[in-house]
Amino acid sequence: MTPAATVPPPAATAPVPAGRSGGTGPRGGNALLGLLGFATFLAVLEVVPRSGLVSANYLPPTSRIAGALAELLGEGRFWTAVADTLRGWFLGLAIAVALGVVVGFVLGTVPVLREFTASTIEFLRPIPSVALIPLAVLLFGSELGSVLLLVVYAAFWQVLVQVLYGVRDVDPVARDTAYTFGLSRWTRIRHLLWPTALPYLLTGIRLAAAVALILAITAELIIGAPGLGNEINRAQSGGAVDSMYALIIVTGLLGVAVNGLARRLERAVLSWHPSVRGEETP
Amino acid sequence: MSAHSTVRPGRRSPGAAVGTVARVLRWIAAVLGLPVALLALWWVLSADSETFYLPPLAEILAAFDDVWLRSDRLRADVLPSLLRLSAGFGLAVVLGVGLGVLIGSFRRVRAFCEPVLEFLRAVPPPVLVPVLMLFAGFGNTMKVLVVLSGCVWPILLNTVEGVRAVDEVLTDTCRCYGIRGPARLWHLVVRSASPQIVTGLRQALSVGIILMVISEMFAANNGLGFSIIQFQRTFAVTNMWTGILLLGLLGFLLAVLLRLFERRALHWYSGLRQFQRNDGHR
């Protein structure tokens, strides 16, 4: 998943000494090396099955996977599956974020509630969401509802915990200032808590987005809800190894896209925040 | 960080002993209150539940005893699952930390590997189950490999980040004192990276549990995931609920174990963080 989970964004950048992160070499050289690395990776995957080291029935050479991928891209069925997966992912994530924000702010702003719910949250959070698979099957069958149940359960905790961290992180001076000026509860939430918690919330969304994708595809894979996971299952049981690999690559690309999107969102929303502006540590 | 702020603020104020008993009672209420209330609510609401999917809690708890404790299942199903999980997780730790230290130590190697690693990490781990089934069949090897393939990425990438951010002053100090080889690796590199490594372990553990269950749901003749899915398929709903409870309990206990390990291993780090934080407010 993503590095530095549960470590809030400002703290996550703290241990990196300023000026070191860029490295000493030019950035272009790094990108070239990375490209070379990727090319090597693809070449190895091409050569290993062709040389007979691993049977091509288990690991088809890159070129054959690429062919299968090209074929998939022309099929309507494939695009429907992508749309199904993305819909489950997005709806689940949206519900989880909305719930996480509301619950997080309510619990975070009322100390008594926070104190009395802490143990319950700590207990419920590590429960693996796959434990709910049989329940989801019985309640919803292999429909979108099953996917949503798993996705929301897994993603909700990521958001909630980050929001709780964030709300607690309010600068004491700013808080006292707000009290001194007699700001109303709502104004305090809007101008003090929200900006403080926002970086944490976005970290939570980024983590939740990755987890939600994993769970959406898992649900399709195991329960058989329509989507990419289900397609992978069909390809596997039908012996279509090439398209199975092609579909797996598509899920990887989706994962990369989701990560990239979340990072971009973070940078856009937090353009004012020190962790994005520069290396200044809190 | 200034050199003058070596005085830590005292946490306990004098004369607090009076309220200690009340405070302990309140703490107990805060920790146990909501869970007990929720369980009671569940108990009462489900007491004469006629819904097939939601059997009364009393029945579930009674069945828990029969299904897991009085039968052979603890040894025949739970133990194999835990062994597979620990084998996969252990291998992932060795591989992830080893490779992570290697990749993180050399800038060029890092630039070379990074895009490939980013892609592999983004592939949702459950889709690798069908692939590994091709290679390793349905046996224990497959399940250990599945757990390994999911757990290794968070550990590896967090280790790389941690190794990258080793304090330059410490690096130079080590060089001056001629500390090198294994001593340098253990005392400087791994030690500095350990907070990130533990973050990786925590992420890997939750992924590992998920994968353990999923690999058993796919193809197995024993294991926790197998039993739960078997109960669901035979519509043994009460037994299925006991399985869900056990899985949740297991997730919670493993998270607690990791937390204990973290507290021991990272004792110095939390102290350092607290010191820095206090320092920042002075």
Interface residues (C-beta under 8 A of the other chain):
Chain A: M1 T2 P3 A4 A5 T6 V7 P15 V16 P17 R20 S21 G23 T24 G25 G29 N30 A31 L33 G34 L35 L36 G37 F38 T40 F41 N57 Y58 L59 E115 F116 T117 A118 S119 T120 F123 R125 P126 I127 P128 S129 V130 A131 L132 I133 P134 L135 V137 L138 L139 P172 A210 L213 I214 I217 T218 L221 I222 G229 I232 N233 Q236 V241 M244 Y245 L247 I248 I249 T251 G252 L253 L254 G255 V256 V258 N259 P282
Chain B: A29 A30 V31 L32 G33 L34 P35 L38 Y53 R107 R108 A111 F112 C113 E114 P115 V116 E118 F119 L120 R121 A122 V123 P124 P125 P126 V127 L128 V129 P130 V131 M133 L134 F135 W153 P154 L157 N158 E161 R164 A165 D167 E168 P195 Q196 T199 G200 R202 Q203 S206 V207 I209 I210 V213 I214 M217 F218 G225 I228 I229 F231 Q232 V237 M240 G243 I244 L247 G248 G251 F252 L254 A255 G280 H281
